[in-house]
Amino acid sequence: MKKNILDFSYEELVEEFSKLGLERFRVDQVWDWIFKKKVFDFNEMTNLSKEHRTLLSERFYVGIPELLDMQVSKIDKTTKFLWQLEDGNTIESVLLFHPDRVTACISSQVGCPVKCAFCATGQSGYVRNLSAGEIVAQVIAMEKERRVNIGNIVYMGMGEPFLNYNEVVKSVRILNHKKGKNISMRRISISTVGIPEKIVQLANDLPEVKLAISLHAPTNYKRDMI
C-alpha cells in the first residue's frame, strides 16, 4: 500500500529513502518540489532519474486534498477553503491577508469532540484526528491555489489541537524544517480551550511556539456553560 509522503518527518523520510537505496539529498530534492515548486507528481520531478521517479511512485503519493469550494471576501481577500480528504470527510482552512504577511488558519481534526455551544464545528460532532500530513497539506494546497507565500500559521480551524497532540506537534516540526516550509516557530500559534497537561507538554516540546487560549467568558462558571 502506498504511503502519504507528507506524513513523514524529514528524518523519517531519510530513513525510508535509505531503505530504497536513495541518498539523503534525494529527500531534499523531493521536498523542494513539493514545498517550493508545488509539484505533486513524482513523474514531473525532473531532477530525479526515471528509475527513481518510478520507485517513488510505486511506494508513495503526495496527499493533497481536493478543493470543493473556495470563497473570497471582496473586502479584504480573506479566503475560506473547503477540502475533501481521501476518505470523503471534509475540513476547512482559511487564509488571512495582512499588509505585511499572509496567515493560514488550519484544522487539526475532522469535527471536534469539545462541543462548545457557540461553535458550529463542535455541534457537527467529532469524526477523527487528522494525520500530520493532512495538516501540512492544507498549507501547501492553499499556497498553490492562491499563489501566496504563507508566513504565519495558526491552529485555530476545526478541532482541538491538543486532543491530536502528537500529529499536531509533528506537523509543526515539518512546517518548521528548513528543507520544508521553513516557517519560524515564533510564527506558529496553537489555540486550545485549555488542557493543562498538554499546555505544559507543549512548553517542553515546542517552547518557541505561541499559545492561544480560548476563554470566551470571564468566569469558569460561564465557560462551563458554553
N, C-alpha and C positions, 0 to 999 in steps of 0.2 A: 504494500500500500504506500502511495506517495505521501510525503510529509510536507506540511506547510513550512517553507524555509524561513518565514518570518517568526515562527515560534522558537527559533534557536537564538541564543545569545551569540556574540562574536566568538567567544571561547568554545562554546558547544559546536558551532559550525566548523571551526578549525579542526576539531576532533572528528566530526563527521566526514569532512573532506579528506582528512588524513587516512581514514579507513578506505577511501576510494582511490588513494594514491595521488591526491591533489595537494599541492603545496599551500601554505598559509596565504600567500599573496593572491591565490585564486578567490579566496573569501573576500579580500579587498576589492577585487575586480567585480565580483557579483554584487556586493553591497553598493558599489559605486553605480552600477547600472540601475539597481532598484531604488536607492535613496536619492541619488543625484539626477540621474537621467530618466527615471520613471519608466524603465523598460521592464516588463514583467514576463516576457517570453525568453527562455534561455536560448532559443534558436536565433534570437536577434542580438545576442551579446557577442559582438563580432571579434572581440579580442581574446575570446576563448576558441580553442580548436574545435572542429566539428565533432571530434571524438568526445571532448569534454562536455560540449553542449548536449550531446545525446545522452551521455552518462547522467548529467544533472536532471535532464528532462524525464528520465526514467525513474528517478528517485525523489524528486522534489517538485513542488509547484509554488508559485507566489500567490498567496491567498488574499487577493484584493476583493473587497465586497462589491456587489453590483449596485449601482446607483439607481434607485427607484424614483426619487424626486429631489429637486433642488429648488429652494425658494430664496430669492434675493431681495433684500429690503431696498426700496427706492430711496430711502432716506440716508442710510449710512453703509450700504453694501453688505450688512450682516447677512450671512448665508447659512441656511439650515439644510442639512442633508439627511435623507432617509436612505439607509443602506439595507440590502438584503444579504444575509450571511449564507454560507454553504448549506446549512440545514433548513433554510427557509425563514428563520427568525429575522426580525428587523431591529435595527438600532438607529439612533440619531446622533449626529455630530453638528457642531456649529462653528463657523469662522467669524471672528470679530475683528473688524478693521479699525486701527487706531492710526493717528498721524505718523507715529514712529515705529509701529510694529503690527504684526498680524498674530492673533492668538487663536489657538484651536481649543475648543471645549469638547472633550471626548468622553465616551461611555466606557464603563468597566463591566457592566452586566447587561443581560437581556432582562428587562424588568428590574424590580427591586424588592427585596424582602422586608424593608424597613416600614413601608406603607404609611408614610407621612400623609396626613389627611389633605393637605393642600397640594400634593404632588400627583400629577396625572400618571407618572411612571409607576409610582407605588400602588396606585389604585388598579392598575392593569395587571398586577401580580408579578411574581418572580418566576423566571424560566430557567436561567443558568448563568454561570460565570462566563466571561469572555476569556479566551486564551491571550497570552502576551502578544501573539502575532495578530490577533483580531483587533487588539487595542492599537498596536503600532500601525496597522494597515489603514486606520481611519486618517491618520496624519498624512501618510503617503498619498492616499486617494484624494483627499481634499486639496493637497498641493497640486496634484495633476489636473483636477477638474477646474480649479480657479487660477492656475498658473501663478501661484504665490509661493513665497518662502516663509514658512511658519517659524516665528522666533520665540513664541511663548506657548506653553501648554497648560491647560487646567483640566484636572479630572473632576469635572462637575456635570457631566452628562448623565445618562441613565445609569442607575445602580449606586451602591455604596462601596467605594473603592476598598475600604478596609475589610469588607467581607469577601473580597477577592484579592487578599493581600499579596500573596506570592506572585501571581501573574501581573499585578499592577507594578510591583517593585521590579520585576524582570523587564517589563515594558519600558519603565523609566530608564533602566540601565542600557537598554538597546537604543532608545532615542537619544540618550546622552553620549553614547560611544562616539569617539572621534571619527571612526570609519563609517558610522551610520548617519543619523540626522545631526549629531554633534550639537545638541541643544544643552546649554549650561543648566546644571542642576538648579541654580538660582532662578531660572526662568520657568521652572516647573512647579505647579501648585497642586496639592491634593486636598479635596474637600471631603469632610466627613461629618456625620451627625454627632460624632463623639464616642469613640470606642477606646476607653482609656489604655488598655494594654497594647493596642495597636499604635496609638499615638507615641507611647514610649518606645515601642519597637522601631517605628519609623525614624525616630530621633537617633537611634543607634545605627540603623541600616543606611539611611539616606539623610544625614544631618543637614545637608545644604538645601534640600527640597523644602519649599514653603508649605505650611499647613493652614488650611482654612476650615474653620469650624462653623457649621450651620446651626445657629441657635434658634432663630426665627421667633423667639419670645424671651422676655426678660427674666422669667422665673421658671424653676423646674416644674412647678405645677402646670403652667400653661404649655410648656414644652411636652410634658407627658400627654396633655390633652390633644395635641396636634400630631 
